[in-house]
């Protein structure tokens, strides 16, 4: 029964880890972020492409924030159960707390990015450029907002993944034992 509980806890942590990945991937964008407007003159087509990528990034973030509350609650429940079973969960708890604090800090930034998308100055409803100067400014503002969100998260999703990986390494899944069969 004890082995079964440990296996279930570890399996649920693994599932939660996978569920958190889309959320975390947005914060691990490369230095050459395609949502950043290039310097100088930019064609309307390029502005529309950048705007479309920014909207996609915003939508991915939205999915992550939508799942974050449930993820944090489930992870906390699993950490509590692991602690009850005598496991050292200090690093996991610290990583989850940091992640939760970062989400709480980043969420208002995300919501303010929504107002940029809602107004979409310089773009029509389909994302086509209607005013190049306004569109460039909108893209610049959205780029700054996405950077602020990434900075607010400060790598906490990656740190949480690493803490889970370390916990799993320190507490490997029990090997299934063969049960004798009546033959």
Buried (B, 14 or more C-beta within 10 A) or exposed (E): EEEEBBEEBBEBBEEBBEBBEEBBEBBEBEEEBEBBBEEEEBEBEBBBBBBBBBBEBBEBBBEBBEBBEEBBEBBBEBBEBBBEEEBEBEBBBEBBBBBBEBBEBBBEBBEEBEEBBEEBEBBEEEBBBEBBEBBBBBBEBBBEBBBBBBBBBBBBBBBBBEBBEEBBEEBEEEEEEEEEEEE
